[in-house]
Amino acid sequence: MPADTTIVANEIAHSNDFAHPAWVRTPHLLVSAGEADPFGGRTATRLEDASAREHSTLSQQISPMPGEWRTLLIWVRKDPQAETALFLRLLTPTGAGGITLDPTDGSAAAGGALETEFNVSEGPDGWWRCALAVKTPPGADSQSVGIVPAIGYLKDAPRRDVAAMGSVVVYGAQLVTGRHVDPMPDYVEARDLLPSWARARNGAPVRAEQPVPA
């Protein structure tokens, strides 16, 4: 699938401010800003599941687009102290589509009832750029995008374990219409190409990520 040059809008409000009230967190989810990000700054965020009784989640409601594809783009890095896998998902009343990701090596597996495509590309310093595309079922009247920092322990992934406690570092969530699951361009060549969510301002039109010309 060639790079998509369509003008798109980021549908996630406060997409890199995971502590903002626009992001709804379960009671035992801890959010810590100021972590090293994939572009040399300190604007990434650590999410920690501190509950051994339930899956802690961070989510945001979005407007449904029945019958259409949407793509979640986000950067993920393993917390050095964590031994858990995470789950990225798009959720509707009739089901979810998502991926379970091992942030140690970038391996991922699709999960959920909805039609799903994904790609995980390696970035710098242990970062992974994750692209998750899910087809919203016809008739969906609500939808949310979410992160489950500790879906299960790495040795058992992708088996779910509500007792799993752990953390992950995330940066720059973006949700766009359509399927955008191409591999990220070679990172050395694309180092100066900011991700489109870094150019977005709460839904302002931005251009989708594109490969750097040779």
PyRosetta script that sets phi, psi and omega in degrees:
from pyrosetta import init, pose_from_sequence

init()
pose = pose_from_sequence("MPADTTIVANEIAHSNDFAHPAWVRTPHLLVSAGEADPFGGRTATRLEDASAREHSTLSQQISPMPGEWRTLLIWVRKDPQAETALFLRLLTPTGAGGITLDPTDGSAAAGGALETEFNVSEGPDGWWRCALAVKTPPGADSQSVGIVPAIGYLKDAPRRDVAAMGSVVVYGAQLVTGRHVDPMPDYVEARDLLPSWARARNGAPVRAEQPVPA")
pose.set_psi(1, 121.7)
pose.set_omega(1, -177.9)
pose.set_phi(2, -69.1)
pose.set_psi(2, 162.0)
pose.set_omega(2, 178.0)
pose.set_phi(3, -58.5)
pose.set_psi(3, 139.4)
pose.set_omega(3, -179.4)
pose.set_phi(4, -90.7)
pose.set_psi(4, 121.3)
pose.set_omega(4, -178.8)
pose.set_phi(5, -101.8)
pose.set_psi(5, 14.4)
pose.set_omega(5, -179.8)
pose.set_phi(6, -66.6)
pose.set_psi(6, 143.0)
pose.set_omega(6, 172.8)
pose.set_phi(7, -71.3)
pose.set_psi(7, 124.9)
pose.set_omega(7, -177.3)
pose.set_phi(8, -127.5)
pose.set_psi(8, 164.4)
pose.set_omega(8, 178.5)
pose.set_phi(9, -122.0)
pose.set_psi(9, 141.4)
pose.set_omega(9, 174.6)
pose.set_phi(10, -77.2)
pose.set_psi(10, 119.1)
pose.set_omega(10, -176.5)
pose.set_phi(11, -86.5)
pose.set_psi(11, -4.6)
pose.set_omega(11, -179.2)
pose.set_phi(12, -95.0)
pose.set_psi(12, 122.7)
pose.set_omega(12, 176.6)
pose.set_phi(13, -76.9)
pose.set_psi(13, 144.5)
pose.set_omega(13, 178.1)
pose.set_phi(14, 50.2)
pose.set_psi(14, 52.9)
pose.set_omega(14, -167.5)
pose.set_phi(15, -68.5)
pose.set_psi(15, -19.8)
pose.set_omega(15, 176.0)
pose.set_phi(16, -116.1)
pose.set_psi(16, 8.6)
pose.set_omega(16, 176.7)
pose.set_phi(17, -108.6)
pose.set_psi(17, 80.3)
pose.set_omega(17, -173.4)
pose.set_phi(18, -72.2)
pose.set_psi(18, -7.9)
pose.set_omega(18, 176.1)
pose.set_phi(19, -90.7)
pose.set_psi(19, -7.3)
pose.set_omega(19, -177.9)
pose.set_phi(20, -68.2)
pose.set_psi(20, 146.2)
pose.set_omega(20, 179.6)
pose.set_phi(21, -59.7)
pose.set_psi(21, -17.2)
pose.set_omega(21, 175.9)
pose.set_phi(22, -61.3)
pose.set_psi(22, -27.2)
pose.set_omega(22, 174.6)
pose.set_phi(23, -92.0)
pose.set_psi(23, 120.5)
pose.set_omega(23, -179.3)
pose.set_phi(24, -91.9)
pose.set_psi(24, 127.1)
pose.set_omega(24, -179.2)
pose.set_phi(25, -116.9)
pose.set_psi(25, 148.3)
pose.set_omega(25, 173.3)
pose.set_phi(26, -74.3)
pose.set_psi(26, 159.9)
pose.set_omega(26, -170.3)
pose.set_phi(27, -56.5)
pose.set_psi(27, -30.2)
pose.set_omega(27, -173.9)
pose.set_phi(28, -102.4)
pose.set_psi(28, 19.2)
pose.set_omega(28, 175.7)
pose.set_phi(29, -95.3)
pose.set_psi(29, 124.0)
pose.set_omega(29, 179.3)
pose.set_phi(30, -102.2)
pose.set_psi(30, 133.5)
pose.set_omega(30, -177.1)
pose.set_phi(31, -120.5)
pose.set_psi(31, 122.0)
pose.set_omega(31, -178.2)
pose.set_phi(32, -128.5)
pose.set_psi(32, 118.9)
pose.set_omega(32, -179.6)
pose.set_phi(33, -87.1)
pose.set_psi(33, 175.4)
pose.set_omega(33, 174.5)
pose.set_phi(34, 89.3)
pose.set_psi(34, 15.5)
pose.set_omega(34, 178.0)
pose.set_phi(35, -83.4)
pose.set_psi(35, 157.1)
pose.set_omega(35, 177.8)
pose.set_phi(36, -62.8)
pose.set_psi(36, 133.8)
pose.set_omega(36, -179.7)
pose.set_phi(37, -103.6)
pose.set_psi(37, 173.8)
pose.set_omega(37, -175.9)
pose.set_phi(38, -73.9)
pose.set_psi(38, -3.3)
pose.set_omega(38, -177.2)
pose.set_phi(39, -117.0)
pose.set_psi(39, 21.0)
pose.set_omega(39, 173.5)
pose.set_phi(40, 90.0)
pose.set_psi(40, -0.2)
pose.set_omega(40, 177.4)
pose.set_phi(41, -97.8)
pose.set_psi(41, -166.0)
pose.set_omega(41, 176.8)
pose.set_phi(42, -131.7)
pose.set_psi(42, 58.1)
pose.set_omega(42, -177.6)
pose.set_phi(43, -117.5)
pose.set_psi(43, 12.8)
pose.set_omega(43, 175.8)
pose.set_phi(44, -83.6)
pose.set_psi(44, 168.5)
pose.set_omega(44, -173.9)
pose.set_phi(45, -132.0)
pose.set_psi(45, 138.1)
pose.set_omega(45, 176.7)
pose.set_phi(46, -96.5)
pose.set_psi(46, 127.1)
pose.set_omega(46, 176.7)
pose.set_phi(47, -111.4)
pose.set_psi(47, 126.3)
pose.set_omega(47, -177.8)
pose.set_phi(48, -124.6)
pose.set_psi(48, 127.6)
pose.set_omega(48, 172.3)
pose.set_phi(49, -87.2)
pose.set_psi(49, 110.7)
pose.set_omega(49, -177.0)
pose.set_phi(50, -106.0)
pose.set_psi(50, 18.3)
pose.set_omega(50, -178.8)
pose.set_phi(51, -114.0)
pose.set_psi(51, 132.9)
pose.set_omega(51, 175.4)
pose.set_phi(52, -97.6)
pose.set_psi(52, 9.5)
pose.set_omega(52, -176.4)
pose.set_phi(53, -114.7)
pose.set_psi(53, -16.1)
pose.set_omega(53, -178.4)
pose.set_phi(54, -158.0)
pose.set_psi(54, 163.5)
pose.set_omega(54, 174.9)
pose.set_phi(55, -77.5)
pose.set_psi(55, 118.5)
pose.set_omega(55, 173.8)
pose.set_phi(56, -76.3)
pose.set_psi(56, 141.4)
pose.set_omega(56, -177.2)
pose.set_phi(57, -137.5)
pose.set_psi(57, 156.8)
pose.set_omega(57, 171.8)
pose.set_phi(58, -126.8)
pose.set_psi(58, 126.0)
pose.set_omega(58, -173.9)
pose.set_phi(59, -146.3)
pose.set_psi(59, 164.2)
pose.set_omega(59, 177.6)
pose.set_phi(60, -143.3)
pose.set_psi(60, 133.5)
pose.set_omega(60, 177.0)
pose.set_phi(61, -73.1)
pose.set_psi(61, 139.7)
pose.set_omega(61, 177.5)
pose.set_phi(62, -133.0)
pose.set_psi(62, 162.8)
pose.set_omega(62, -180.0)
pose.set_phi(63, -75.7)
pose.set_psi(63, 133.5)
pose.set_omega(63, -179.1)
pose.set_phi(64, -70.1)
pose.set_psi(64, 150.5)
pose.set_omega(64, 174.6)
pose.set_phi(65, -131.5)
pose.set_psi(65, 75.5)
pose.set_omega(65, -173.7)
pose.set_phi(66, -53.1)
pose.set_psi(66, 132.2)
pose.set_omega(66, 176.5)
pose.set_phi(67, 80.9)
pose.set_psi(67, 0.6)
pose.set_omega(67, -177.5)
pose.set_phi(68, -114.0)
pose.set_psi(68, 156.6)
pose.set_omega(68, 176.4)
pose.set_phi(69, -84.5)
pose.set_psi(69, 145.8)
pose.set_omega(69, 171.4)
pose.set_phi(70, -135.9)
pose.set_psi(70, 149.8)
pose.set_omega(70, -177.6)
pose.set_phi(71, -124.1)
pose.set_psi(71, 127.8)
pose.set_omega(71, 172.5)
pose.set_phi(72, -96.6)
pose.set_psi(72, 125.3)
pose.set_omega(72, 176.4)
pose.set_phi(73, -116.1)
pose.set_psi(73, 130.0)
pose.set_omega(73, -178.3)
pose.set_phi(74, -157.8)
pose.set_psi(74, 148.3)
pose.set_omega(74, 174.5)
pose.set_phi(75, -95.6)
pose.set_psi(75, 139.4)
pose.set_omega(75, -176.8)
pose.set_phi(76, -136.1)
pose.set_psi(76, 139.7)
pose.set_omega(76, 175.4)
pose.set_phi(77, -137.3)
pose.set_psi(77, 143.1)
pose.set_omega(77, 177.8)
pose.set_phi(78, -67.6)
pose.set_psi(78, 133.4)
pose.set_omega(78, 169.2)
pose.set_phi(79, -73.4)
pose.set_psi(79, 128.1)
pose.set_omega(79, -175.9)
pose.set_phi(80, -53.7)
pose.set_psi(80, -28.4)
pose.set_omega(80, -177.0)
pose.set_phi(81, -89.8)
pose.set_psi(81, -7.8)
pose.set_omega(81, -172.5)
pose.set_phi(82, -92.6)
pose.set_psi(82, 149.1)
pose.set_omega(82, 177.0)
pose.set_phi(83, -129.7)
pose.set_psi(83, 38.8)
pose.set_omega(83, -176.6)
pose.set_phi(84, -124.4)
pose.set_psi(84, 156.1)
pose.set_omega(84, 173.0)
pose.set_phi(85, -94.5)
pose.set_psi(85, 155.5)
pose.set_omega(85, 178.6)
pose.set_phi(86, -116.3)
pose.set_psi(86, 168.7)
pose.set_omega(86, -178.8)
pose.set_phi(87, -131.4)
pose.set_psi(87, 126.3)
pose.set_omega(87, 173.5)
pose.set_phi(88, -105.4)
pose.set_psi(88, 137.3)
pose.set_omega(88, -173.8)
pose.set_phi(89, -148.9)
pose.set_psi(89, 155.4)
pose.set_omega(89, 164.5)
pose.set_phi(90, -117.8)
pose.set_psi(90, 129.4)
pose.set_omega(90, -169.7)
pose.set_phi(91, -122.3)
pose.set_psi(91, 136.4)
pose.set_omega(91, 172.9)
pose.set_phi(92, -129.5)
pose.set_psi(92, 170.2)
pose.set_omega(92, 179.6)
pose.set_phi(93, -60.7)
pose.set_psi(93, -23.2)
pose.set_omega(93, -176.7)
pose.set_phi(94, -101.1)
pose.set_psi(94, 1.4)
pose.set_omega(94, 178.6)
pose.set_phi(95, 157.7)
pose.set_psi(95, 178.3)
pose.set_omega(95, -179.5)
pose.set_phi(96, -132.1)
pose.set_psi(96, 154.9)
pose.set_omega(96, 170.2)
pose.set_phi(97, -128.3)
pose.set_psi(97, 138.9)
pose.set_omega(97, -177.3)
pose.set_phi(98, -170.7)
pose.set_psi(98, -177.7)
pose.set_omega(98, 175.7)
pose.set_phi(99, -133.4)
pose.set_psi(99, 141.8)
pose.set_omega(99, 168.9)
pose.set_phi(100, -94.3)
pose.set_psi(100, 127.9)
pose.set_omega(100, -173.4)
pose.set_phi(101, -122.1)
pose.set_psi(101, 132.2)
pose.set_omega(101, 170.3)
pose.set_phi(102, -92.4)
pose.set_psi(102, 105.9)
pose.set_omega(102, -175.9)
pose.set_phi(103, -73.3)
pose.set_psi(103, -1.0)
pose.set_omega(103, 175.5)
pose.set_phi(104, -74.6)
pose.set_psi(104, -45.7)
pose.set_omega(104, -176.0)
pose.set_phi(105, -125.1)
pose.set_psi(105, 1.3)
pose.set_omega(105, 178.0)
pose.set_phi(106, 80.5)
pose.set_psi(106, 5.0)
pose.set_omega(106, 178.2)
pose.set_phi(107, -70.7)
pose.set_psi(107, 143.6)
pose.set_omega(107, -175.4)
pose.set_phi(108, -144.8)
pose.set_psi(108, 156.0)
pose.set_omega(108, 177.5)
pose.set_phi(109, -140.1)
pose.set_psi(109, 138.1)
pose.set_omega(109, 179.0)
pose.set_phi(110, -74.0)
pose.set_psi(110, 149.3)
pose.set_omega(110, 177.9)
pose.set_phi(111, -150.1)
pose.set_psi(111, 157.6)
pose.set_omega(111, -179.0)
pose.set_phi(112, 103.3)
pose.set_psi(112, 169.1)
pose.set_omega(112, -173.1)
pose.set_phi(113, -87.8)
pose.set_psi(113, -17.8)
pose.set_omega(113, -174.6)
pose.set_phi(114, -85.2)
pose.set_psi(114, 153.1)
pose.set_omega(114, 178.6)
pose.set_phi(115, -62.5)
pose.set_psi(115, 127.6)
pose.set_omega(115, -169.6)
pose.set_phi(116, -137.6)
pose.set_psi(116, 141.6)
pose.set_omega(116, 168.8)
pose.set_phi(117, -130.8)
pose.set_psi(117, 152.2)
pose.set_omega(117, -179.9)
pose.set_phi(118, -155.2)
pose.set_psi(118, 162.8)
pose.set_omega(118, 173.3)
pose.set_phi(119, -149.1)
pose.set_psi(119, 138.7)
pose.set_omega(119, 176.1)
pose.set_phi(120, -122.9)
pose.set_psi(120, 118.6)
pose.set_omega(120, -178.5)
pose.set_phi(121, -111.8)
pose.set_psi(121, 141.4)
pose.set_omega(121, -179.0)
pose.set_phi(122, -78.8)
pose.set_psi(122, 134.3)
pose.set_omega(122, 175.3)
pose.set_phi(123, -113.9)
pose.set_psi(123, -158.8)
pose.set_omega(123, -178.2)
pose.set_phi(124, -84.9)
pose.set_psi(124, 154.1)
pose.set_omega(124, 166.9)
pose.set_phi(125, 53.7)
pose.set_psi(125, 40.8)
pose.set_omega(125, 176.5)
pose.set_phi(126, 83.7)
pose.set_psi(126, 7.0)
pose.set_omega(126, 179.3)
pose.set_phi(127, -86.0)
pose.set_psi(127, 148.7)
pose.set_omega(127, 175.2)
pose.set_phi(128, -126.8)
pose.set_psi(128, 132.5)
pose.set_omega(128, 175.9)
pose.set_phi(129, -96.5)
pose.set_psi(129, 113.6)
pose.set_omega(129, -173.9)
pose.set_phi(130, -102.9)
pose.set_psi(130, 132.1)
pose.set_omega(130, 175.3)
pose.set_phi(131, -122.6)
pose.set_psi(131, 117.0)
pose.set_omega(131, -178.5)
pose.set_phi(132, -120.7)
pose.set_psi(132, 116.0)
pose.set_omega(132, 178.3)
pose.set_phi(133, -108.9)
pose.set_psi(133, 130.6)
pose.set_omega(133, -178.2)
pose.set_phi(134, -132.2)
pose.set_psi(134, 137.0)
pose.set_omega(134, 177.3)
pose.set_phi(135, -89.9)
pose.set_psi(135, 118.3)
pose.set_omega(135, 179.6)
pose.set_phi(136, -71.1)
pose.set_psi(136, 128.9)
pose.set_omega(136, -177.7)
pose.set_phi(137, -69.3)
pose.set_psi(137, 151.7)
pose.set_omega(137, 176.3)
pose.set_phi(138, -58.0)
pose.set_psi(138, 143.0)
pose.set_omega(138, 176.5)
pose.set_phi(139, 84.3)
pose.set_psi(139, -1.3)
pose.set_omega(139, 179.5)
pose.set_phi(140, -63.5)
pose.set_psi(140, 128.6)
pose.set_omega(140, -178.4)
pose.set_phi(141, -108.3)
pose.set_psi(141, 0.8)
pose.set_omega(141, 174.4)
pose.set_phi(142, -156.6)
pose.set_psi(142, 160.8)
pose.set_omega(142, -178.0)
pose.set_phi(143, -161.2)
pose.set_psi(143, 150.2)
pose.set_omega(143, 176.3)
pose.set_phi(144, -143.0)
pose.set_psi(144, 158.4)
pose.set_omega(144, 175.2)
pose.set_phi(145, -116.6)
pose.set_psi(145, 139.4)
pose.set_omega(145, -174.1)
pose.set_phi(146, -152.5)
pose.set_psi(146, 164.2)
pose.set_omega(146, 178.6)
pose.set_phi(147, -127.6)
pose.set_psi(147, 130.0)
pose.set_omega(147, 173.6)
pose.set_phi(148, -112.9)
pose.set_psi(148, 103.0)
pose.set_omega(148, -171.8)
pose.set_phi(149, -63.6)
pose.set_psi(149, -29.0)
pose.set_omega(149, -176.6)
pose.set_phi(150, -137.0)
pose.set_psi(150, 86.2)
pose.set_omega(150, -179.6)
pose.set_phi(151, -80.6)
pose.set_psi(151, -25.2)
pose.set_omega(151, 179.7)
pose.set_phi(152, 179.5)
pose.set_psi(152, 166.5)
pose.set_omega(152, -179.9)
pose.set_phi(153, -76.4)
pose.set_psi(153, 147.5)
pose.set_omega(153, -173.4)
pose.set_phi(154, -56.6)
pose.set_psi(154, -39.1)
pose.set_omega(154, -178.4)
pose.set_phi(155, -65.1)
pose.set_psi(155, -19.3)
pose.set_omega(155, -178.6)
pose.set_phi(156, -109.7)
pose.set_psi(156, -5.8)
pose.set_omega(156, -175.2)
pose.set_phi(157, -58.4)
pose.set_psi(157, 142.6)
pose.set_omega(157, 6.1)
pose.set_phi(158, -93.5)
pose.set_psi(158, 20.7)
pose.set_omega(158, 179.6)
pose.set_phi(159, -64.1)
pose.set_psi(159, 132.9)
pose.set_omega(159, -179.5)
pose.set_phi(160, -77.1)
pose.set_psi(160, 145.0)
pose.set_omega(160, 179.3)
pose.set_phi(161, -146.7)
pose.set_psi(161, 106.6)
pose.set_omega(161, -177.3)
pose.set_phi(162, -64.3)
pose.set_psi(162, -19.6)
pose.set_omega(162, -179.7)
pose.set_phi(163, -80.3)
pose.set_psi(163, -9.9)
pose.set_omega(163, -177.8)
pose.set_phi(164, -63.6)
pose.set_psi(164, 129.9)
pose.set_omega(164, 176.5)
pose.set_phi(165, -123.2)
pose.set_psi(165, 133.9)
pose.set_omega(165, -178.3)
pose.set_phi(166, 178.4)
pose.set_psi(166, -173.9)
pose.set_omega(166, -174.3)
pose.set_phi(167, -144.5)
pose.set_psi(167, 164.7)
pose.set_omega(167, 178.4)
pose.set_phi(168, -149.3)
pose.set_psi(168, 155.2)
pose.set_omega(168, 177.7)
pose.set_phi(169, -107.5)
pose.set_psi(169, 132.5)
pose.set_omega(169, -176.3)
pose.set_phi(170, -128.4)
pose.set_psi(170, 158.2)
pose.set_omega(170, 179.6)
pose.set_phi(171, -150.6)
pose.set_psi(171, 133.4)
pose.set_omega(171, 166.1)
pose.set_phi(172, 59.6)
pose.set_psi(172, 76.6)
pose.set_omega(172, 175.5)
pose.set_phi(173, -79.4)
pose.set_psi(173, 141.5)
pose.set_omega(173, 176.7)
pose.set_phi(174, -141.5)
pose.set_psi(174, 136.4)
pose.set_omega(174, 175.6)
pose.set_phi(175, -125.0)
pose.set_psi(175, 125.3)
pose.set_omega(175, -177.5)
pose.set_phi(176, -133.1)
pose.set_psi(176, 157.6)
pose.set_omega(176, 176.8)
pose.set_phi(177, -76.7)
pose.set_psi(177, 140.9)
pose.set_omega(177, 178.3)
pose.set_phi(178, 99.0)
pose.set_psi(178, -179.1)
pose.set_omega(178, 179.1)
pose.set_phi(179, -102.1)
pose.set_psi(179, 120.0)
pose.set_omega(179, -179.3)
pose.set_phi(180, -132.5)
pose.set_psi(180, 68.9)
pose.set_omega(180, -174.3)
pose.set_phi(181, -115.2)
pose.set_psi(181, 22.0)
pose.set_omega(181, 174.1)
pose.set_phi(182, -63.4)
pose.set_psi(182, 150.3)
pose.set_omega(182, 172.5)
pose.set_phi(183, -59.8)
pose.set_psi(183, 147.5)
pose.set_omega(183, 175.9)
pose.set_phi(184, -65.6)
pose.set_psi(184, 144.3)
pose.set_omega(184, 176.4)
pose.set_phi(185, -58.0)
pose.set_psi(185, 158.6)
pose.set_omega(185, 177.8)
pose.set_phi(186, -47.7)
pose.set_psi(186, 129.2)
pose.set_omega(186, -169.7)
pose.set_phi(187, -67.2)
pose.set_psi(187, -33.2)
pose.set_omega(187, 179.5)
pose.set_phi(188, -63.4)
pose.set_psi(188, -44.3)
pose.set_omega(188, 179.4)
pose.set_phi(189, -70.5)
pose.set_psi(189, -31.9)
pose.set_omega(189, -172.9)
pose.set_phi(190, -97.9)
pose.set_psi(190, 12.1)
pose.set_omega(190, -172.1)
pose.set_phi(191, -58.1)
pose.set_psi(191, -34.0)
pose.set_omega(191, -177.9)
pose.set_phi(192, -92.7)
pose.set_psi(192, 4.2)
pose.set_omega(192, 179.1)
pose.set_phi(193, -91.7)
pose.set_psi(193, 103.0)
pose.set_omega(193, 179.6)
pose.set_phi(194, -66.1)
pose.set_psi(194, 144.3)
pose.set_omega(194, 175.2)
pose.set_phi(195, -64.2)
pose.set_psi(195, 153.1)
pose.set_omega(195, -174.7)
pose.set_phi(196, -62.5)
pose.set_psi(196, -28.4)
pose.set_omega(196, 178.8)
pose.set_phi(197, -68.6)
pose.set_psi(197, -23.3)
pose.set_omega(197, 177.8)
pose.set_phi(198, -71.9)
pose.set_psi(198, -19.7)
pose.set_omega(198, 177.9)
pose.set_phi(199, -97.2)
pose.set_psi(199, -14.0)
pose.set_omega(199, -178.0)
pose.set_phi(200, -77.9)
pose.set_psi(200, 152.1)
pose.set_omega(200, 175.2)
pose.set_phi(201, -133.5)
pose.set_psi(201, 83.1)
pose.set_omega(201, 176.4)
pose.set_phi(202, 52.9)
pose.set_psi(202, 54.1)
pose.set_omega(202, 173.5)
pose.set_phi(203, 99.6)
pose.set_psi(203, -3.1)
pose.set_omega(203, 177.7)
pose.set_phi(204, -64.3)
pose.set_psi(204, 144.2)
pose.set_omega(204, -179.4)
pose.set_phi(205, -59.3)
pose.set_psi(205, 136.6)
pose.set_omega(205, 176.7)
pose.set_phi(206, -138.7)
pose.set_psi(206, 165.2)
pose.set_omega(206, 178.3)
pose.set_phi(207, -94.0)
pose.set_psi(207, 137.4)
pose.set_omega(207, -179.3)
pose.set_phi(208, -60.8)
pose.set_psi(208, 156.4)
pose.set_omega(208, 178.5)
pose.set_phi(209, -58.5)
pose.set_psi(209, 138.0)
pose.set_omega(209, 179.3)
pose.set_phi(210, -134.5)
pose.set_psi(210, 152.0)
pose.set_omega(210, 175.8)
pose.set_phi(211, -63.5)
pose.set_psi(211, 149.8)
pose.set_omega(211, 175.1)
pose.set_phi(212, -75.8)
pose.set_psi(212, 131.8)
pose.set_omega(212, -179.9)
pose.set_phi(213, -58.9)
pose.set_psi(213, 146.2)
pose.set_omega(213, 179.1)
pose.set_phi(214, -67.6)
pose.dump_pdb("model.pdb")
